[in-house]
Amino acid sequence: MKKSLIAFGAALACMGAAQAQSNVQLSGLVDMYAGSMKTAGNERTSQVGSGGMTTSWWGMNGTEDLGNGLKVGFALGAFFRGDTGTPGRFNGDTFFARDANVSLSGGFGSVKLGRSMAPNFLPTILFNPFGDSFTVSPLVLHAVGNNAADTGWSNQITYSTPTFAGLRANLQYQFGEQAGSNGINNVGANLFYNQGPLALTAVYEQADIGNPGLTNYNALGYSKSKWMLGGTYDFSVVKLYATYGQSEQDNFGAADVQKKTYSLGLDVPVTKAGTFKAAVAQTKTDNTDLKWTTATLGYDHFLSKRTDVYSAVMYDKDNSKVQNKSGTSLAVGIRHRF
């Protein structure tokens, strides 16, 4: 009997050790705003919207310690529209459009398989004061209009290097999975440097297919490429942001379309919990007089570590539009992380 109890206790100890080596977390974010919105080319709309500063999402992620410095991880993440309870960022969006991947990491860095961020996403959201706002961030709105593909790539292999002296990189390849067309794919890379108050980034991507749904750009007669450089410097009393990039759409048999985009921004702490934000982005189309300019002023105030309230006013002007060449939007919202 004594030996049986000892064996049972040892089994429980092993089970506890195994459980200690792995973990699974449920997390997410709900962001809702009320506003009067009018962007260039559109009529004014008064609305309650989802994702004023961050697209609402929920998901699960976890890791398991395999020993010898190796870890396996997974992430499943889905977007939703909190104003209507509708899944996805838009109708037809894939369910786990934010994340659906598994990874292996160690001293060599990490290798990830599945749907995850496109090369352009992190450089864009980290190097503008309005972060990942697809509603009021000038740089994000211009990036969406000029991206080589979606902000997430499916069927992807991502290799991430270890961080060395503040420097790290991601190399990304998306399989086109088009029968008989092995050369149709997306490829890209981004680079980050963080040391003290200075941060720098560079990104390049070439896309022959779109996301989600793998719309084949080459079948439509064109492919896209994009590069961008960015930097921030934190003076404590103010944090400055700047980016410059170019995008090109290759129209086979027709003239290529080239665009140049720059952005400037700043964050100014005005209280212990609140910051004033300002940003502007402008995109010009080469060999034309087409110009798109967006500017936003805002204030973000944290009520706790997980909850903040914000307000923003945005001016948008695009002389390529036939009607409503300019518009002004005003939004007030709340964001909660769980």
Number of C-alpha atoms within 10 A of each C-alpha: 6 7 8 9 10 11 12 12 12 12 12 12 12 12 11 11 11 13 12 11 13 15 12 13 11 12 13 16 19 22 24 23 22 18 19 15 20 20 20 23 18 14 11 15 12 13 13 17 18 25 27 29 27 19 23 24 24 18 18 16 18 15 19 18 17 15 9 8 10 15 17 18 19 19 21 20 21 21 26 23 20 19 15 10 9 12 19 20 20 11 8 10 16 16 16 20 24 25 23 21 21 19 18 19 21 16 10 13 16 19 19 20 18 19 24 27 19 27 30 26 20 18 21 23 18 18 26 31 27 30 17 23 19 20 21 31 29 28 33 23 17 21 25 16 11 22 25 29 28 19 20 19 28 27 18 23 20 23 21 19 19 17 13 9 9 12 16 17 20 19 17 23 22 23 18 22 14 13 7 7 9 10 11 21 23 26 21 22 21 24 20 19 18 16 10 9 11 14 19 21 23 21 23 21 23 22 27 26 29 22 19 16 11 18 14 19 19 18 11 12 13 18 24 25 22 24 22 22 20 23 22 23 16 16 11 10 9 15 18 20 22 22 23 18 20 20 24 20 19 19 16 12 8 9 9 14 14 18 18 19 22 20 23 23 24 22 24 19 17 13 9 8 13 18 19 20 21 24 25 22 26 21 25 18 17 13 9 7 9 14 17 20 21 26 22 22 20 22 20 22 19 17 13 9 9 11 16 18 19 20 21 24 19 24 20 23 20 22 16 13 14 9 12 16 16 19 19 18 20 20 24 20 21 22 22 18 15 10
